[in-house]
Structures are given as structure tokens and as C-alpha cells.
Amino acid sequence: MNKGKTIVVIDDEATIRDVVRRYLEVEGFRVIEVEDGHQALDLLRDQRVDLILLDIMLPGVDGFSLARLLRNAPDYQSLHGEVPIIMLTARGDERDRLGGFELGIDDYIVKPFSPREVVARVKAVLRRSAPDDAGSEEPRTFGDLHIDPRRRVVILRGEPVSLTAKEFDLLWLFARHPQQVLTRDQLLDHVWGHDFYGDESTVTVHIRRLREKIEPDPANPIFIHTLRGVGYKFEPA
């Protein structure tokens, strides 16, 4: 499973990079070490990778800014718009975690950490990011909203909508279960997997981002409705 997969470790602490690299290489990964944000941008401008381990406090370009560029800037999005990103950071408060998830981060590891935990999280994120059987399903249309699981394309009122991998997976799960109430635990299990280490706030953040992209008025959604204390329900137009 791991053979040939390339992991980039972006951290200004050489000791951390070295330890993480050695543990990942034992598991069969190819590892590239980068020590600052500018080097990372130069590397990732042209090279496709399978997963990024990213520190927040970096010289040059900080981790949040780098993640924002990878997810949104045209020069990087075509290569890395859906590449999994795991944050490695000493900043473990809720605000930082939610800020990371707002940017489309897939997981969050707080220093100090066990190298074995890093390897386990890398494997878990890669499993969750692997293609599923959605490609065998037919596109679905709900009013002005068209969802094509084969091409992972969303069209709203004739215009393409740019979604992250997790945002698309959430929307497709809703589309497959219209009018059905889905709890946050169910969304975590189906979209992030049973081995996800995060909490329900991850779902809240991604739902908010998804609404901002598909709802005419995110404050008064017409597609994704909240049932307080229960979960969410997708109601087709």
C-alpha cells in the first residue's frame, strides 16, 4: 500500500524531520524534507505528492498561509487541491485546530508526539483519501445543483463549484440520502472514517464551508438544514 507514495515533511526542526522521515521510510514511504515555507512552495509548485506533514510555525511562509495557497491558488490547486495535509504543531488550542479545518486540513497532530502515532495517522488519512466506489454511481441533479461522482464535479446554476475532497464527500453523502437525518457521528464515520482522531467540530466547520459554496444565503440554507441536537438533513430543491 505504501510503496511509491511520497510524503513531504515541512518543519524547521531538523530533529523532528529526521525522526519522522526514518519512521515513515521503515513503512515503505518515500520522504522529502523541507525546512521552510518558501522551499515548500518551490517544491510543490511542480511536484505532485501523496501527503503533506506541515508545521504551522515556519520561517518565510507560515503553515496556515501555505495550506491556504495549496488549497486555493490556481498554481497549486491543480496538483494539491485534494492532497491530504496533516498539521504538526505545538499550538493545540481549539482555535488553531478549527482554523486548520477551515482551510481543508485533514488531521492535526500536537507536539510533542509519538513517531508511531504520526505513522498511524498518515496511514489512516491515506486510507480515507483513497478513491471509493462513488465512481460507479450515476450523477444526481437537485434543481440547479448537479453532482457527478464519477468526475467529482459539482455544477450550481450552470457554474462549476470548487470543493475540497472532504466537502465533495460530504455533499455526495447527503445527495445519496436525501431527506434523511444524519448525525455528526454518522458523518464522521462515513466521510472521515472510524479511525479519525478529530472531533465533531470538524463536521461543523466543513458544513459551514460547504454552505458558503452552494447555498444562496448560507445563513438561511435551502439544501443542508440543521436539526439542533440531532444532526443535518439534505432537502433537495
Backbone torsions as a table, in degrees:
resi	resn	phi	psi	omega
1	MET	NA	-40.2	-173.1
2	ASN	-87.8	-17.8	-174.1
3	LYS	-59.7	127.5	177.2
4	GLY	87.3	-9.4	179.5
5	LYS	-80.5	136.2	-175.6
6	THR	-108.2	126.8	177.9
7	ILE	-113.2	132.2	174.0
8	VAL	-103.3	124.9	176.7
9	VAL	-104.4	112.4	-176.8
10	ILE	-110.7	103.1	-176.6
11	ASP	-157.1	140.9	-177.9
12	ASP	-84.6	-2.9	177.9
13	GLU	-97.6	111.7	-175.9
14	ALA	-60.3	-36.9	-178.6
15	THR	-62.4	-43.8	179.2
16	ILE	-64.3	-46.2	179.4
17	ARG	-58.3	-43.2	-176.5
18	ASP	-65.6	-45.1	-178.4
19	VAL	-65.0	-47.2	-179.7
20	VAL	-62.1	-42.8	179.8
21	ARG	-59.1	-47.2	-176.7
22	ARG	-62.9	-41.3	179.8
23	TYR	-67.5	-39.4	179.6
24	LEU	-69.7	-38.6	179.5
25	GLU	-64.1	-34.6	176.6
26	VAL	-60.2	-31.6	-179.4
27	GLU	-86.5	2.9	174.9
28	GLY	97.5	4.8	178.9
29	PHE	-82.4	150.9	168.2
30	ARG	-92.2	129.5	-172.5
31	VAL	-121.7	134.0	174.4
32	ILE	-115.5	130.0	178.6
33	GLU	-99.4	136.7	177.0
34	VAL	-136.1	138.3	-172.5
35	GLU	-105.6	-11.3	176.6
36	ASP	-149.8	168.8	-173.9
37	GLY	-64.9	-38.9	-179.5
38	HIS	-65.1	-42.3	176.2
39	GLN	-60.4	-39.4	-179.6
40	ALA	-63.0	-44.3	-180.0
41	LEU	-63.8	-40.2	177.6
42	ASP	-61.7	-44.8	-178.8
43	LEU	-65.2	-46.3	-171.4
44	LEU	-82.3	-5.4	177.7
45	ARG	-65.3	-33.5	-174.4
46	ASP	-121.6	-14.9	-172.0
47	GLN	-109.5	127.0	176.5
48	ARG	-83.6	137.1	178.5
49	VAL	-129.6	173.0	-176.8
50	ASP	-100.8	-23.2	179.1
51	LEU	-163.8	148.5	-179.1
52	ILE	-122.5	125.3	170.9
53	LEU	-99.8	118.7	-165.3
54	LEU	-130.4	122.6	173.5
55	ASP	-79.7	151.8	178.1
56	ILE	-81.6	-49.9	-174.2
57	MET	-84.8	85.7	-178.9
58	LEU	-113.6	147.0	170.9
59	PRO	-71.7	149.4	177.8
60	GLY	88.0	-82.1	178.2
61	VAL	-124.4	122.3	-177.0
62	ASP	-71.7	164.9	-174.4
63	GLY	-62.3	-38.8	178.8
64	PHE	-63.0	-45.4	179.8
65	SER	-63.5	-39.9	-179.9
66	LEU	-64.4	-43.9	178.6
67	ALA	-62.4	-39.7	179.3
68	ARG	-62.1	-41.5	178.4
69	LEU	-64.9	-43.8	-178.5
70	LEU	-63.0	-35.6	-177.3
71	ARG	-83.0	-26.8	-169.0
72	ASN	-124.1	-28.6	-176.5
73	ALA	-73.7	131.9	-177.3
74	PRO	-55.3	-35.6	-178.5
75	ASP	-63.3	-24.8	-175.5
76	TYR	-112.8	-28.3	-172.6
77	GLN	-61.6	-36.5	-178.3
78	SER	-62.3	-31.0	179.6
79	LEU	-94.3	-35.0	-168.1
80	HIS	-127.7	12.8	-179.0
81	GLY	-60.7	-28.1	-179.5
82	GLU	-119.9	7.4	178.2
83	VAL	-69.0	129.6	-179.7
84	PRO	-60.8	139.2	176.6
85	ILE	-124.6	127.5	173.5
86	ILE	-114.1	125.8	178.2
87	MET	-82.2	132.5	170.8
88	LEU	-112.2	115.7	-173.0
89	THR	-155.8	154.1	173.8
90	ALA	-85.0	-9.4	-178.2
91	ARG	-94.1	100.0	-173.0
92	GLY	-110.6	14.4	-178.6
93	ASP	-74.4	163.8	-173.7
94	GLU	-61.4	-37.3	-178.8
95	ARG	-60.0	-42.7	179.9
96	ASP	-67.6	-40.8	179.3
97	ARG	-62.5	-46.5	179.8
98	LEU	-65.9	-36.3	176.4
99	GLY	-61.0	-39.4	177.3
100	GLY	-65.5	-45.1	-179.8
101	PHE	-66.0	-31.4	175.4
102	GLU	-59.0	-32.8	-178.0
103	LEU	-85.4	-3.1	-179.8
104	GLY	94.6	20.4	176.6
105	ILE	-67.9	143.9	-176.5
106	ASP	-91.1	-28.5	179.5
107	ASP	-159.4	169.3	-170.4
108	TYR	-144.1	119.7	179.8
109	ILE	-119.0	125.5	-176.4
110	VAL	-95.9	132.2	175.6
111	LYS	-76.6	149.7	-6.7
112	PRO	-73.3	151.1	-177.4
113	PHE	-136.0	163.7	174.1
114	SER	-85.8	131.6	176.0
115	PRO	-56.9	-32.9	177.5
116	ARG	-65.8	-35.7	176.7
117	GLU	-65.0	-40.4	178.2
118	VAL	-59.4	-46.0	179.6
119	VAL	-61.3	-43.1	-179.7
120	ALA	-63.0	-40.7	-179.4
121	ARG	-68.8	-40.6	177.6
122	VAL	-58.2	-48.5	179.8
123	LYS	-62.1	-40.5	-179.0
124	ALA	-65.0	-44.5	-179.5
125	VAL	-64.8	-40.8	178.4
126	LEU	-64.3	-37.3	176.2
127	ARG	-63.2	-44.4	-178.8
128	ARG	-67.6	-27.4	-177.4
129	SER	-86.4	-9.0	-178.5
130	ALA	-66.8	147.2	179.5
131	PRO	-59.1	139.9	176.5
132	ASP	-104.1	-160.0	-175.9
133	ASP	-90.4	13.5	-178.6
134	ALA	-61.0	-27.9	-177.8
135	GLY	-64.6	-15.0	178.9
136	SER	-91.5	-3.1	-177.2
137	GLU	-96.3	156.6	-177.5
138	GLU	-82.9	149.3	175.0
139	PRO	-59.7	155.9	178.4
140	ARG	-130.2	144.4	-179.3
141	THR	-125.9	131.4	178.3
142	PHE	-127.4	95.2	-176.3
143	GLY	62.7	-120.1	-179.7
144	ASP	-87.7	2.0	-176.9
145	LEU	-104.0	119.0	-179.7
146	HIS	-118.3	128.9	-177.1
147	ILE	-123.8	120.3	-179.6
148	ASP	-113.0	104.0	-177.1
149	PRO	-71.3	-23.7	-179.0
150	ARG	-69.3	-44.6	179.7
151	ARG	-96.2	-4.0	-176.5
152	ARG	53.6	51.4	-177.9
153	VAL	-119.9	139.5	175.3
154	VAL	-123.3	129.3	178.2
155	ILE	-119.1	127.1	179.4
156	LEU	-125.4	120.3	-177.7
157	ARG	50.8	41.5	175.7
158	GLY	82.2	-1.1	-178.5
159	GLU	-116.5	139.9	177.8
160	PRO	-67.3	144.5	177.8
161	VAL	-111.9	126.8	-179.4
162	SER	-86.3	111.0	179.3
163	LEU	-117.1	147.3	170.4
164	THR	-72.9	170.6	-178.9
165	ALA	-59.1	-44.9	-178.3
166	LYS	-69.4	-37.2	177.2
167	GLU	-62.3	-42.6	178.1
168	PHE	-64.1	-44.7	-179.1
169	ASP	-59.8	-39.7	177.0
170	LEU	-62.6	-49.6	-178.1
171	LEU	-62.0	-41.0	-179.6
172	TRP	-67.2	-36.0	175.9
173	LEU	-62.6	-43.8	176.5
174	PHE	-61.7	-43.5	-177.2
175	ALA	-63.3	-31.4	178.6
176	ARG	-77.4	-14.9	-177.4
177	HIS	-133.2	58.0	-179.6
178	PRO	-63.0	144.7	178.3
179	GLN	67.6	6.4	-179.8
180	GLN	-103.0	133.0	178.2
181	VAL	-76.7	127.2	177.9
182	LEU	-117.9	124.8	179.4
183	THR	-76.1	165.1	177.1
184	ARG	-62.5	-37.8	177.7
185	ASP	-62.3	-41.3	178.5
186	GLN	-64.5	-40.8	178.4
187	LEU	-64.9	-42.0	177.2
188	LEU	-60.4	-46.0	-177.4
189	ASP	-64.0	-43.5	-174.4
190	HIS	-79.4	-34.5	-175.3
191	VAL	-97.4	-41.0	-178.1
192	TRP	-99.1	-22.9	177.5
193	GLY	97.8	158.8	-177.7
194	HIS	-66.1	-22.8	-176.2
195	ASP	-95.1	14.8	178.8
196	PHE	-73.3	137.9	-175.1
197	TYR	-93.9	-5.9	-176.2
198	GLY	-82.5	-167.9	-178.8
199	ASP	-125.8	-173.8	-173.5
200	GLU	-66.8	-19.8	178.9
201	SER	-61.8	-25.2	175.9
202	THR	-59.5	-43.8	178.5
203	VAL	-62.6	-45.3	-178.8
204	THR	-57.3	-44.8	-179.3
205	VAL	-63.7	-46.0	-177.1
206	HIS	-68.9	-35.0	175.9
207	ILE	-63.3	-42.9	179.4
208	ARG	-62.4	-43.4	179.0
209	ARG	-64.8	-40.0	179.7
210	LEU	-64.8	-42.4	178.0
211	ARG	-61.5	-39.6	-179.7
212	GLU	-61.5	-24.1	-176.3
213	LYS	-96.8	-25.1	-174.9
214	ILE	-118.0	-16.6	-177.0
215	GLU	-92.0	135.1	174.4
216	PRO	-58.2	-39.4	176.3
217	ASP	-133.7	98.7	-176.6
218	PRO	-56.9	-26.8	179.8
219	ALA	-74.2	-20.8	177.8
220	ASN	-130.8	72.8	-172.2
221	PRO	-65.4	145.6	175.5
222	ILE	-107.7	-17.3	180.0
223	PHE	-100.0	-58.2	-174.3
224	ILE	-105.1	111.1	-176.7
225	HIS	-105.4	143.9	177.6
226	THR	-94.1	131.7	170.9
227	LEU	-109.5	101.7	-171.6
228	ARG	-54.5	131.4	179.3
229	GLY	78.2	-2.5	-177.8
230	VAL	-121.2	-61.3	-177.8
231	GLY	164.6	-136.5	-175.9
232	TYR	-135.2	155.8	178.1
233	LYS	-138.4	133.8	177.4
234	PHE	-93.1	120.1	-179.6
235	GLU	-117.1	104.9	-178.5
236	PRO	-59.9	146.1	177.9
237	ALA	-66.0	NA	NA
